[in-house]
């Protein structure tokens, strides 16, 4: 035994670097897939590998032969099964190694979204607004009606009118533009949410599970304001709290002076008069200056 230990190679600096590099890679991989759909499946694969190793160790030749024959195809099967998770993990990896896209962009205000959410909450108008961050939402934009219009409180309040042709589905915001409306989103996969939340809230959780987008939801039943990010949802927010959460999530400051108060809120009505909308915007701006 002592002779065997004596023949063990000494650890060199290169070996230590090699071990640390492998450890960092494994840790980074596990961190990327943590809390994703791939984690339970990966645990299942690990159990299968251990079972195969045990069968090989015990001399179960039939199982050993079967595994040897199927192993090359298993790699391709895993790539197909985990295609979405692999893509999302690579996107997160690239995002962590690169400079944040918001760092070089000019500061844009999402206060119009907060104002619209406050209005919808007061009038119990259902709404779902998705804010794109770094993950591209082009696929979901293509599922709706493209607008490519400037982000504004007036347009948001018009789009979600109960009888408006585009009120169903989600509005997707890219930078300071409303890219599309009436967009279809993936629903959350957790079956427990089906009994607890409506379609809007499940769609908000679903899109934030698949991407790094931010979802702002207003309940049609209660008027409650919620925000979803990274597959998690925060409910019953005030407009001021919503502003803080959006500001924190997009890493930019949003002025608080333009938040509509009870005096500046108006009842939701068909926006068929540009003069009324312009007058209200002017009133909000005057209140902000005061």
C-alpha positions in Angstrom: 0.0 0.0 0.0 2.8 2.4 0.9 4.6 1.5 -2.3 1.5 2.3 -4.3 1.1 5.6 -2.6 4.8 6.3 -3.1 4.4 5.8 -6.9 1.5 8.4 -7.1 2.5 11.3 -9.3 3.0 14.7 -7.6 0.5 17.4 -8.4 2.1 20.0 -10.6 0.9 23.6 -11.2 -0.4 22.5 -14.6 -2.4 19.6 -13.0 -3.9 22.0 -10.4 -5.0 24.5 -13.1 -6.4 21.6 -15.1 -8.5 20.3 -12.2 -9.7 23.8 -11.3 -10.7 24.5 -14.9 -12.8 21.3 -15.1 -14.4 22.1 -11.7 -15.3 25.6 -12.9 -16.8 24.3 -16.1 -18.9 21.7 -14.2 -20.0 24.3 -11.7 -20.9 26.8 -14.5 -22.9 24.1 -16.3 -24.8 23.1 -13.2 -25.5 26.8 -12.4 -26.8 27.4 -15.9 -29.3 24.6 -15.8 -30.3 25.1 -12.2 -34.1 25.5 -11.8 -34.7 24.8 -15.5 -36.6 21.9 -17.0 -33.3 20.2 -17.8 -32.4 19.7 -14.1 -34.8 16.8 -13.3 -34.0 15.2 -16.7 -30.3 15.5 -16.0 -30.7 13.7 -12.6 -32.6 10.9 -14.4 -29.8 10.6 -16.9 -27.3 10.4 -14.1 -29.2 7.6 -12.5 -29.3 5.7 -15.7 -25.5 6.1 -16.1 -25.0 4.8 -12.6 -27.2 1.8 -13.3 -25.3 1.1 -16.5 -22.0 1.3 -14.7 -23.3 -1.0 -12.0 -24.5 -3.5 -14.6 -21.1 -3.4 -16.3 -19.3 -3.9 -12.9 -21.5 -6.9 -12.1 -20.8 -8.5 -15.5 -24.3 -8.2 -17.0 -23.1 -8.7 -20.6 -26.5 -8.3 -22.3 -27.1 -4.9 -20.8 -23.5 -3.9 -21.4 -23.8 -4.8 -25.1 -27.1 -3.0 -25.4 -25.7 0.2 -23.9 -22.6 0.0 -26.2 -24.9 -0.3 -29.3 -27.3 2.5 -28.2 -24.7 5.0 -26.7 -23.8 6.8 -30.0 -27.5 7.5 -30.7 -28.1 8.6 -27.1 -25.9 11.7 -27.6 -28.0 12.9 -30.5 -31.2 12.1 -28.6 -30.1 14.2 -25.7 -29.3 17.1 -28.0 -32.8 16.9 -29.5 -34.5 16.6 -26.1 -32.5 19.4 -24.5 -32.3 21.7 -27.5 -34.2 24.5 -25.9 -32.3 24.3 -22.6 -29.0 24.1 -24.4 -29.9 27.2 -26.4 -31.0 29.2 -23.4 -27.9 28.1 -21.4 -25.6 29.3 -24.2 -27.5 32.6 -24.4 -27.0 33.1 -20.6 -23.4 32.1 -20.9 -22.8 34.6 -23.7 -24.7 37.3 -21.8 -22.6 36.8 -18.7 -19.4 37.0 -20.7 -20.4 40.1 -22.7 -21.2 43.6 -21.8 -24.9 44.2 -20.9 -26.8 45.5 -23.8 -28.4 48.1 -21.7 -25.1 49.6 -20.6 -24.5 51.2 -24.0 -28.0 52.2 -24.8 -29.6 55.5 -24.0 -31.9 55.6 -21.0 -35.5 55.0 -22.0 -38.4 55.5 -19.7 -41.0 52.8 -19.3 -43.2 55.1 -17.2 -45.9 54.9 -19.9 -46.3 51.2 -19.0 -46.7 52.1 -15.3 -49.3 54.7 -16.2 -51.2 52.3 -18.4 -51.1 49.6 -15.7 -52.4 52.0 -13.1 -55.3 52.9 -15.5 -56.1 49.3 -16.3 -56.0 48.4 -12.6 -58.5 51.1 -11.7 -60.9 50.0 -14.5 -60.2 46.3 -14.1 -59.1 45.9 -17.7 -57.1 42.8 -18.4 -53.6 43.5 -19.9 -50.4 41.7 -20.6 -47.3 43.7 -21.6 -43.9 42.0 -22.3 -40.7 44.0 -22.1 -37.9 42.5 -24.1 -34.4 42.6 -22.5 -31.6 40.6 -24.0 -33.3 37.4 -25.3 -34.8 38.0 -28.8 -38.6 37.7 -28.8 -38.9 37.7 -32.6 -40.7 34.4 -32.7 -43.4 35.7 -30.4 -43.6 39.0 -32.2 -44.3 37.1 -35.5 -47.2 35.4 -33.8 -49.1 38.7 -33.4 -49.8 41.9 -35.4 -46.7 44.0 -36.0 -47.0 47.6 -35.1 -43.5 49.1 -34.7 -45.0 52.1 -33.0 -43.6 54.5 -30.4 -44.3 53.3 -26.9 -46.9 55.6 -25.4 -49.6 55.6 -22.7 -52.3 56.5 -25.2 -51.5 53.6 -27.6 -51.3 51.1 -24.7 -54.7 52.3 -23.3 -56.2 51.9 -26.8 -54.8 48.5 -27.6 -56.3 46.9 -24.5 -59.8 48.4 -24.8 -62.2 45.5 -24.2 -63.7 45.8 -27.7 -60.5 46.6 -29.5 -59.5 44.1 -32.2 -56.0 43.6 -30.6 -56.9 43.4 -27.0 -56.5 39.6 -26.8 -53.0 38.4 -26.4 -49.8 40.2 -25.3 -48.2 43.5 -26.3 -44.4 43.1 -26.8 -42.2 46.2 -26.2 -38.7 46.4 -27.7 -36.7 49.3 -26.4 -39.0 52.4 -26.8 -41.2 50.7 -29.5 -44.3 48.6 -29.3 -43.2 45.9 -31.7 -46.5 43.9 -31.9 -49.8 43.3 -30.2 -52.1 40.3 -29.9 -49.1 38.0 -29.5 -49.4 34.4 -28.4 -47.1 33.3 -25.6 -46.2 29.9 -24.1 -48.1 28.9 -21.0 -46.3 27.9 -17.7 -45.7 24.2 -17.6 -46.5 23.8 -13.8 -50.0 22.1 -13.7 -50.6 23.6 -10.3 -50.8 27.1 -11.8 -53.7 26.1 -14.0 -56.0 26.1 -11.0 -54.5 29.1 -9.3 -54.0 31.6 -12.1 -55.7 32.7 -15.3 -54.3 32.5 -18.8 -52.6 35.9 -18.7 -50.7 35.1 -15.6 -49.7 31.6 -16.8 -48.6 33.2 -20.1 -46.5 35.8 -18.3 -44.8 33.1 -16.2 -44.3 30.9 -19.4 -42.5 33.6 -21.4 -40.3 34.5 -18.5 -39.4 30.8 -18.0 -38.3 30.7 -21.7 -36.6 34.1 -21.9 -35.3 36.9 -19.7 -38.2 39.2 -20.6 -40.3 41.1 -18.0 -44.0 40.7 -18.0 -46.5 43.2 -16.6 -50.0 41.8 -15.9 -53.2 43.4 -14.9 -56.0 41.1 -13.8 -59.4 41.6 -15.4 -61.2 40.1 -12.4 -59.5 42.0 -9.5 -57.5 44.7 -11.2 -54.4 43.6 -9.4 -51.0 44.5 -10.9 -48.3 41.8 -11.1 -44.9 41.5 -12.6 -43.1 38.3 -13.7 -39.5 37.6 -14.3 -37.4 34.5 -14.5 -40.4 32.3 -14.1 -41.5 34.0 -10.8 -44.4 36.3 -10.3 -45.0 39.1 -7.8 -48.6 40.0 -7.3 -50.7 42.8 -5.9 -48.2 45.6 -6.6 -48.9 49.3 -6.4 -48.0 51.5 -9.4 -45.1 52.9 -7.5 -43.8 49.4 -6.6 -44.2 48.4 -10.2 -42.1 51.3 -11.3 -39.4 50.3 -8.8 -39.4 46.7 -9.9 -39.2 47.6 -13.6 -36.4 50.0 -12.9 -34.5 47.4 -10.9 -35.0 44.7 -13.6 -33.9 46.8 -16.5 -31.2 48.5 -14.4 -32.2 52.0 -15.1 -33.8 54.8 -13.1 -37.4 55.7 -14.0 -38.6 59.1 -12.8 -41.4 59.0 -10.3 -42.9 62.5 -10.9 -45.1 61.4 -13.8 -47.0 58.6 -12.0 -50.7 59.2 -12.4 -52.5 60.0 -9.2 -56.2 59.5 -8.3 -56.8 63.0 -9.7 -55.2 62.3 -13.0 -56.6 58.8 -13.6 -59.5 58.7 -15.9 -62.2 56.1 -16.7 -61.3 53.8 -19.5 -63.3 54.8 -22.6 -62.9 54.4 -26.3 -60.0 56.6 -27.4 -61.5 58.0 -30.5 -60.6 61.7 -29.7 -57.0 62.8 -30.1 -57.8 66.1 -28.4 -58.9 64.3 -25.2 -55.7 62.2 -25.1 -53.5 65.2 -25.9 -55.2 67.3 -23.1 -54.7 64.5 -20.6 -51.0 64.1 -21.5 -50.6 67.9 -21.1 -52.3 67.8 -17.7 -49.9 65.0 -16.6 -46.9 66.9 -17.8 -48.0 70.1 -15.9 -48.5 68.0 -12.7 -45.0 66.6 -13.1 -43.5 70.1 -13.4 -45.2 71.1 -10.2 
